[in-house]
Each structure stands twice: as structure tokens, then as C-alpha cells.
Amino acid sequence: MFRLFNETIIMRKRYVLLIFSLAFCAIEADAQSGTVSPKAVSDSIAVATVHHITDSLSQSLSTASDTSRKRNKIRTAVILSAVLPGAGQVYNKKYWKVPLVYGALAFPAYTFADNLKWFQRTRYAFNVLSARDTANYDNVFVQLKPLVDRGDRSGLQNYRDEFRRNVDYSVLAFLLLWGLNVVDATVDAHLKDFNITDDLSIQIKPGYQPVANTTGIGLVLHIGKNPANRLSPGR
């Protein structure tokens, strides 16, 4: 009887020892499966870093390419409009501006030619009167002969100087309008890729104002997809 009792105690001890052994092995296996080696961690970090650098580099290259392309378009528009008025507007496909450009330049060009013609007439009459060159009296313009007949040197000189100033003003106005033509082509080239669509919307909505700690009505500006458009796809 004692022998049977001892064997029972020994079997229980072996059974408990076996249970502890199995539990220890299970814990060890779980720890090994859940543990990540430092090399695996470093490899993951390296791969993530490489992907991030690649994405950033590709995005930077794309942005730089778009910027370079836009600068080339602007440079081309500026050169064309500087060489030939209206050419920059044609390049920007703003054809309706070409008549405006030439109409604006035509006025100072006409005043320049007219004032230059009268300047030459008054100068010739003044020289004839000053030199008392009666042989060339018939070449004096008919409207200026009364001044020559009266000997009005100061009147002829004033007219001559006035027409001379008008010639200079006409040249300055022509150059200014030419420069405005270049500026207009440059601005159009800058705004050529600027997209104005229904994605920009403004709405009036009631809501809570956290700054003033009150409830009121505010303006909401949506930049991107218009909520109204998303709700009505059949538009």
C-alpha cells in the first residue's frame, strides 16, 4: 500500500514537472515569435527612409519641371511682345487684345508723324525769316507765310519749340504703351495656368465662434471641390 502511494506521488511530481516544462517552452516560443531582431528593424527603417526620399525627390523634380516650363512660357511671351507688339498676346491666345494693342500704339505714332511734319515746316520758315532768304520764300508752308511776312520770329520760334516738345512726348507715349504691351503679355503668361472653376465657392453658414465664444453667422470659403457639385453629379 505504501508502495502504491509513493508511486502516485512520484507520478504527480512528474506530471507537474511536465506541465511546467510545456508552459516554459510555450512562453519561450511566444517570446521568440514576438521579438523583432534589431537587423529587421533597421532594414525596415532603411526601406521606409529610401521610399520617403524617393517620393520627395520625385515630387521636387516634378515641381521644378513645372516651374521651369512656366518660366519658359513667360520668357517666350515677353520676348515676342517686346519684338513685335501683339505677338505675346497671340502666344497667350488672347487674340482679342491685338486690335487694342495696335489701336493704342497708332495714336502716338500718328501724333509723332504730324508733330514732326509741323516741326520741320516751322523750322524752315524760321530759318528763312532769320536769314531773310527771299529766294526760298515760296517753299514756306502757306499757313506760315503770314508770320514770315510780319517778321514774327518769336511766334515761329514758339511754334517750332512746341512741335518739338510734342514730338518728344509722342515718342515717350509710344514707348510707354509698348512697355505696357509687354507687361500685359507677361501677366497673361503668369495667369495662363491659373484655373478658375466652380471649385471655388463661398457660403454663409451659422455656427459657433470659438474666439468670441458666441454663436453667429460666418462666411465659409471652400477651396477645392465644390460641395454643391459633389451633391449634383448630373450637372
C-alpha positions, 0 to 999 in steps of 0.5 A: 500500500505504501508502495502504491502511494509513493508511486502516485506521488512520484507520478504527480511530481512528474506530471507537474514537472511536465506541465511546467516544462510545456508552459516554459517552452510555450512562453519561450516560443511566444517570446521568440515569435514576438521579438523583432531582431534589431537587423529587421528593424533597421532594414525596415527603417532603411526601406521606409527612409529610401521610399520617403526620399524617393517620393520627395525627390520625385515630387521636387523634380516634378515641381521644378519641371513645372516651374521651369516650363512656366518660366519658359512660357513667360520668357517666350511671351515677353520676348515676342511682345517686346519684338513685335507688339501683339505677338505675346498676346497671340502666344497667350491666345488672347487674340482679342487684345491685338486690335487694342494693342495696335489701336493704342500704339497708332495714336502716338505714332500718328501724333509723332508723324504730324508733330514732326511734319509741323516741326520741320515746316516751322523750322524752315520758315524760321530759318528763312525769316532769320536769314531773310532768304527771299529766294526760298520764300515760296517753299514756306508752308502757306499757313506760315507765310503770314508770320514770315511776312510780319517778321514774327520770329518769336511766334515761329520760334514758339511754334517750332519749340512746341512741335518739338516738345510734342514730338518728344512726348509722342515718342515717350507715349509710344514707348510707354504703351509698348512697355505696357504691351509687354507687361500685359503679355507677361501677366497673361503668361503668369495667369495662363495656368491659373484655373478658375472653376466652380471649385471655388465657392463661398457660403454663409453658414451659422455656427459657433465662434470659438474666439468670441465664444458666441454663436453667429453667422460666418462666411465659409470659403471652400477651396477645392471641390465644390460641395454643391457639385459633389451633391449634383453629379448630373450637372 
